[in-house]
Amino acid sequence: MDFTGLIVILLTSVLVNNYVLSKFLGICPFLGVSKKIDQATGMGLSVIFVMLMATAATWPIQYYILEPLKLGYMQTIVFILVIAALVQLVEMILKKYVPGLHASLGVYLPLITTNCAVLGVTINNITDGYNFIESMVSSLGCGLGFLLAMVLFSGVRMRTENCDAPKSMKGLPITLIAAAIVSLSFFGFSGVIDNLFA
Amino acid sequence: MKENKMSYLLNGIIKENPVFVLVLGTCPTLATTTNVIGAFSMGIAAMVVLICSNMVISALRNIIPDKVRIPCYIVVIAGFVTVVSMIMHAYLPELYDMLGLYLALIVVNCIILGRAEMFASKHTVIESALDGFGMGVGFTLALLSMAIIREVIGNGTFMGMAIPFVENYTISIFKMAPGGFMVFGIMIALVNYFTKGRAIKKKSFGCEGCPGAAACGGNCENK
């Protein structure tokens, strides 16, 4: 197995193609749940978990069910339903058997169903033609990238909440400007990966 | 009565503009507004899905059981998204390639699910169609206004045509990711400024439309 290739996929999806800051997926939770650092961490961890589960479920469905039956056009419908059902199932299982984890992640799980980052990563893995291992690694990377962006941004956000912005900039606008600056800083990574493994 | 119907239509365009006032559907707003053509086609695609799904959901509102309504809405919406993306793939392949992933992601666009939950499940088919049309136009206009700013400043072009003079002084950051956040922030600030905060308080809307609201207890709210 090409180990370097996997590391490149992982680092690329964490830093260069960060889902939130350069592909604009999962903006709603990014803006909504990033007010406190512990909430941001909880949401980020839940997203990693769901992304891995979703990829593990949708990849075999695409290659062993949809493609042999020539049902590729059903991809969107099937994926979103599988993700929605999966999230519900995971929530029930956690509630019954791992109440501790459910208490900390449970509130975020239903929200994740409609998180475009999760559907995005599963579809992306198919369009990029990754094999199963690569897909899992790329999902892990995207999840970690999401967590990183959430945690970093919640730190930035604590400061913008306290600053004295002009009246019409208060709240969401100033948060978006701050997000622009955080996103700008991630641009610094764009050349790193290519040069590192060239 | 006629006036009433007009208000459903106009509601989405100005007073409850889904992007700048309700702040829904931020992902496509930021991602597809790097050029005017992409933004326009995204707006139209979302509008078609919005009108069709609003009508179907409103027609089925007495049949769909309350407990499983969200999965039902998602199936209806996903069906229309598939139809729209297949039509685009067949007749407008360049646009299909440009929008790519974001076309499929109309399924999880909170505007559509939000309108299904907030409006179509409580109103008649005609009213829902008008609301879908109004919201769709509001969404398209919002995307266009952002795309024009970003394409003109970032690329020096308008719908692919170079603008003399401006094209020599482009600020390319505007067409990249940070520019999206920045322009969006400035647009919302402008809307706040001109309405002097009279724009409907997001608090009373954001969570009602969000399918996860019952679970998050308002934590997801961006005040």
Interface residues (C-beta under 8 A of the other chain):
Chain A: L21 S22 K23 F24 L25 G26 I27 C28 P29 L31 G32 V33 Q39 Y73 M74 Q75 T76 I77 I80 L81 A84 V107 Y108 L109 P110 L111 T113 T114 N115 C116 L119 G120 I123 N124 T127 P166 K167 S168 M169 G171 L172 P173 I174 T175 L176 I177 A179 A180 I181 S183 L184 F186 F187
Chain B: V23 T26 C27 L30 A31 P71 I74 V75 A78 G79 V81 T82 S85 M86 G100 L101 A104 L105 V107 V108 N109 C110 L113 I173 M176 A177 P178 G179 G180 F181 M182 F184 G185 I186 I188 A189 L190 N192 Y193 G197 K202 C210 P211 G212 A214 A215 C216 G217 N219 C220 E221 N222 K223
